[in-house]
Amino acid sequence: MHSPFVPPLLTQDASPTHHGEALLRLAHTLRTMMQAGSVPQLLDSKHLGLLCQGRHSPSQGVVADAARGLGARVAWVPPMGLEVGSGPQAHEATRLLGRFYDALDCEGLPAEWVHSLRRDSGIPVYEGLGRRDHPLAQLLPHLDRDQAQGPGAPAHDEDGHRLLLQAMLVHTLL
């Protein structure tokens, strides 16, 4: 399920990879800043587009909240222009999305649409970033384990997931 913008986060034995460790460290830094009450709006100049077939996805709502928490502007984008497949209209729509947004999160879209967005938009394209079955969520037990060993109380599951989402967004957008 990972894209060129989301390298593997866990090894075969479920240990964090180098990239996974980097995201965990960034999540810890964000948590420390939040606990100190000094979270800078790191994504205040960034625009995130959320594409979902049909109704708004609850997991994309989690992504939207995490992005807004760091100052990003978030928009729900109907995937209308992509419906024509690989034609010129779809190619232009993809390029246009890449000019309007700094990243996209897609959920419930056909694989060929997501592949086209990754290939032609020139921006990070996530696929179900806020879903609990996304590889990013697999880092959550490692975040809680590390936090339990460090100062302060362990993160609640929702807080940890939000921190990991924010770490991924900061890592790929800055």
C-alpha positions as a Markdown table, in Angstrom:
| # | Residue | x | y | z |
|---|---|---|---|---|
| 1 | Met | 0.0 | 0.0 | 0.0 |
| 2 | His | 3.0 | 2.3 | 0.3 |
| 3 | Ser | 3.8 | 4.9 | -2.3 |
| 4 | Pro | 7.1 | 6.5 | -3.4 |
| 5 | Phe | 6.3 | 9.1 | -0.7 |
| 6 | Val | 5.8 | 6.5 | 2.1 |
| 7 | Pro | 8.7 | 4.1 | 2.2 |
| 8 | Pro | 8.3 | 1.0 | 4.3 |
| 9 | Leu | 8.0 | 1.9 | 8.0 |
| 10 | Leu | 8.5 | -1.5 | 9.5 |
| 11 | Thr | 10.9 | -4.4 | 8.8 |
| 12 | Gln | 9.8 | -8.0 | 8.3 |
| 13 | Asp | 10.1 | -8.5 | 12.1 |
| 14 | Ala | 7.8 | -5.5 | 12.8 |
| 15 | Ser | 10.7 | -3.3 | 14.0 |
| 16 | Pro | 10.7 | 0.3 | 12.8 |
| 17 | Thr | 12.8 | 1.0 | 9.7 |
| 18 | His | 15.1 | 4.0 | 9.6 |
| 19 | His | 12.2 | 6.0 | 8.1 |
| 20 | Gly | 9.8 | 4.7 | 10.8 |
| 21 | Glu | 12.3 | 5.7 | 13.5 |
| 22 | Ala | 12.5 | 9.2 | 12.0 |
| 23 | Leu | 8.7 | 9.6 | 12.1 |
| 24 | Leu | 8.7 | 8.3 | 15.7 |
| 25 | Arg | 11.3 | 10.9 | 16.7 |
| 26 | Leu | 9.4 | 13.7 | 15.0 |
| 27 | Ala | 6.1 | 12.6 | 16.7 |
| 28 | His | 7.9 | 12.7 | 20.1 |
| 29 | Thr | 9.2 | 16.2 | 19.3 |
| 30 | Leu | 5.7 | 17.3 | 18.3 |
| 31 | Arg | 4.3 | 15.8 | 21.6 |
| 32 | Thr | 6.9 | 17.7 | 23.6 |
| 33 | Met | 6.0 | 20.9 | 21.9 |
| 34 | Met | 2.3 | 20.3 | 22.5 |
| 35 | Gln | 2.9 | 19.6 | 26.2 |
| 36 | Ala | 4.8 | 22.8 | 26.5 |
| 37 | Gly | 2.0 | 24.7 | 24.7 |
| 38 | Ser | 4.3 | 25.9 | 22.0 |
| 39 | Val | 3.3 | 24.1 | 18.8 |
| 40 | Pro | 4.3 | 26.3 | 15.8 |
| 41 | Gln | 2.0 | 26.3 | 12.8 |
| 42 | Leu | 4.5 | 24.3 | 10.8 |
| 43 | Leu | 2.1 | 23.8 | 7.9 |
| 44 | Asp | 0.5 | 27.2 | 7.7 |
| 45 | Ser | 1.4 | 27.8 | 4.1 |
| 46 | Lys | 0.5 | 24.2 | 3.0 |
| 47 | His | -2.7 | 23.0 | 1.3 |
| 48 | Leu | -3.9 | 19.5 | 1.6 |
| 49 | Gly | -6.6 | 18.0 | -0.7 |
| 50 | Leu | -8.8 | 15.1 | 0.4 |
| 51 | Leu | -10.3 | 13.0 | -2.4 |
| 52 | Cys | -12.8 | 10.4 | -1.6 |
| 53 | Gln | -15.3 | 8.5 | -3.8 |
| 54 | Gly | -18.7 | 9.2 | -2.4 |
| 55 | Arg | -19.2 | 10.6 | 1.1 |
| 56 | His | -16.5 | 12.2 | 3.2 |
| 57 | Ser | -14.4 | 9.5 | 4.9 |
| 58 | Pro | -14.2 | 9.5 | 8.7 |
| 59 | Ser | -10.5 | 8.6 | 8.5 |
| 60 | Gln | -9.9 | 11.6 | 6.2 |
| 61 | Gly | -11.5 | 13.7 | 8.9 |
| 62 | Val | -8.8 | 12.5 | 11.3 |
| 63 | Val | -6.2 | 13.6 | 8.7 |
| 64 | Ala | -7.9 | 16.9 | 8.2 |
| 65 | Asp | -7.9 | 17.6 | 12.0 |
| 66 | Ala | -4.2 | 16.6 | 12.3 |
| 67 | Ala | -3.2 | 18.9 | 9.4 |
| 68 | Arg | -5.3 | 21.8 | 10.6 |
| 69 | Gly | -3.7 | 21.4 | 14.0 |
| 70 | Leu | -0.4 | 22.4 | 12.4 |
| 71 | Gly | -2.0 | 25.3 | 10.4 |
| 72 | Ala | -2.6 | 23.6 | 7.0 |
| 73 | Arg | -5.5 | 24.5 | 4.9 |
| 74 | Val | -7.6 | 21.4 | 4.0 |
| 75 | Ala | -10.2 | 21.0 | 1.3 |
| 76 | Trp | -12.4 | 18.1 | 0.4 |
| 77 | Val | -12.0 | 17.7 | -3.4 |
| 78 | Pro | -14.5 | 15.8 | -5.6 |
| 79 | Pro | -12.6 | 13.5 | -7.9 |
| 80 | Met | -14.9 | 14.4 | -10.9 |
| 81 | Gly | -12.2 | 15.2 | -13.5 |
| 82 | Leu | -10.4 | 12.0 | -12.9 |
| 83 | Glu | -13.3 | 9.8 | -13.9 |
| 84 | Val | -12.5 | 9.8 | -17.5 |
| 85 | Gly | -9.5 | 7.6 | -16.9 |
| 86 | Ser | -6.3 | 8.2 | -18.9 |
| 87 | Gly | -7.7 | 10.8 | -21.3 |
| 88 | Pro | -6.4 | 14.4 | -21.7 |
| 89 | Gln | -9.1 | 15.7 | -19.3 |
| 90 | Ala | -7.9 | 13.4 | -16.5 |
| 91 | His | -4.2 | 14.4 | -17.2 |
| 92 | Glu | -5.1 | 18.1 | -17.0 |
| 93 | Ala | -7.2 | 17.6 | -13.8 |
| 94 | Thr | -4.2 | 15.7 | -12.2 |
| 95 | Arg | -1.7 | 18.4 | -13.1 |
| 96 | Leu | -4.1 | 21.1 | -11.9 |
| 97 | Leu | -4.5 | 19.4 | -8.5 |
| 98 | Gly | -0.7 | 19.3 | -8.3 |
| 99 | Arg | -0.7 | 23.1 | -8.7 |
| 100 | Phe | -3.4 | 23.8 | -6.2 |
| 101 | Tyr | -2.3 | 21.4 | -3.4 |
| 102 | Asp | 0.9 | 20.5 | -1.7 |
| 103 | Ala | -0.3 | 16.9 | -1.0 |
| 104 | Leu | -3.4 | 14.8 | -1.6 |
| 105 | Asp | -4.9 | 12.0 | 0.4 |
| 106 | Cys | -7.1 | 9.6 | -1.6 |
| 107 | Glu | -9.5 | 7.1 | -0.2 |
| 108 | Gly | -11.8 | 4.7 | -2.0 |
| 109 | Leu | -10.6 | 5.7 | -5.5 |
| 110 | Pro | -9.7 | 3.2 | -8.1 |
| 111 | Ala | -6.0 | 2.2 | -8.1 |
| 112 | Glu | -5.5 | 3.6 | -11.6 |
| 113 | Trp | -6.6 | 7.1 | -10.5 |
| 114 | Val | -4.3 | 7.0 | -7.5 |
| 115 | His | -1.4 | 5.8 | -9.8 |
| 116 | Ser | -2.2 | 8.7 | -12.2 |
| 117 | Leu | -2.1 | 11.2 | -9.4 |
| 118 | Arg | 1.2 | 10.0 | -8.1 |
| 119 | Arg | 2.7 | 9.9 | -11.6 |
| 120 | Asp | 1.4 | 13.3 | -12.9 |
| 121 | Ser | 0.7 | 15.6 | -10.0 |
| 122 | Gly | 4.2 | 16.1 | -8.8 |
| 123 | Ile | 3.2 | 16.2 | -5.1 |
| 124 | Pro | 2.9 | 13.6 | -2.3 |
| 125 | Val | -0.2 | 11.4 | -2.8 |
| 126 | Tyr | -1.2 | 9.4 | 0.2 |
| 127 | Glu | -3.7 | 6.6 | 0.1 |
| 128 | Gly | -5.9 | 6.3 | 3.2 |
| 129 | Leu | -3.3 | 8.0 | 5.4 |
| 130 | Gly | -5.8 | 8.2 | 8.3 |
| 131 | Arg | -7.0 | 4.6 | 8.1 |
| 132 | Arg | -6.1 | 2.3 | 11.0 |
| 133 | Asp | -4.8 | -0.3 | 8.4 |
| 134 | His | -2.4 | 2.2 | 6.8 |
| 135 | Pro | 1.3 | 1.3 | 7.4 |
| 136 | Leu | 1.7 | 4.6 | 9.4 |
| 137 | Ala | -0.8 | 3.3 | 12.1 |
| 138 | Gln | 1.5 | 0.2 | 12.6 |
| 139 | Leu | 4.0 | 2.5 | 14.2 |
| 140 | Leu | 1.5 | 3.3 | 17.0 |
| 141 | Pro | 2.7 | 0.5 | 19.4 |
| 142 | His | 6.2 | 1.7 | 19.0 |
| 143 | Leu | 5.3 | 5.3 | 19.9 |
| 144 | Asp | 3.4 | 4.2 | 23.0 |
| 145 | Arg | 6.3 | 1.8 | 24.1 |
| 146 | Asp | 8.9 | 4.6 | 23.7 |
| 147 | Gln | 6.7 | 7.1 | 25.5 |
| 148 | Ala | 6.1 | 4.7 | 28.4 |
| 149 | Gln | 9.9 | 4.6 | 28.8 |
| 150 | Gly | 10.3 | 8.4 | 28.6 |
| 151 | Pro | 9.0 | 11.2 | 30.8 |
| 152 | Gly | 5.2 | 11.9 | 31.0 |
| 153 | Ala | 2.2 | 9.7 | 30.6 |
| 154 | Pro | 1.8 | 7.4 | 27.6 |
| 155 | Ala | -0.2 | 8.8 | 24.7 |
| 156 | His | -3.8 | 7.9 | 24.2 |
| 157 | Asp | -4.4 | 5.9 | 21.1 |
| 158 | Glu | -6.1 | 8.8 | 19.3 |
| 159 | Asp | -3.4 | 11.2 | 20.4 |
| 160 | Gly | -0.7 | 8.9 | 19.2 |
| 161 | His | -2.3 | 8.4 | 15.9 |
| 162 | Arg | -2.7 | 12.2 | 15.4 |
| 163 | Leu | 0.9 | 12.7 | 16.3 |
| 164 | Leu | 2.0 | 10.1 | 13.8 |
| 165 | Leu | -0.2 | 11.7 | 11.1 |
| 166 | Gln | 1.3 | 15.1 | 11.9 |
| 167 | Ala | 4.8 | 13.7 | 11.8 |
| 168 | Met | 4.2 | 12.2 | 8.4 |
| 169 | Leu | 2.7 | 15.5 | 7.1 |
| 170 | Val | 5.6 | 17.5 | 8.4 |
| 171 | His | 8.1 | 15.1 | 7.1 |
| 172 | Thr | 6.8 | 15.0 | 3.6 |
| 173 | Leu | 5.7 | 18.6 | 3.2 |
| 174 | Leu | 8.6 | 20.5 | 4.7 |
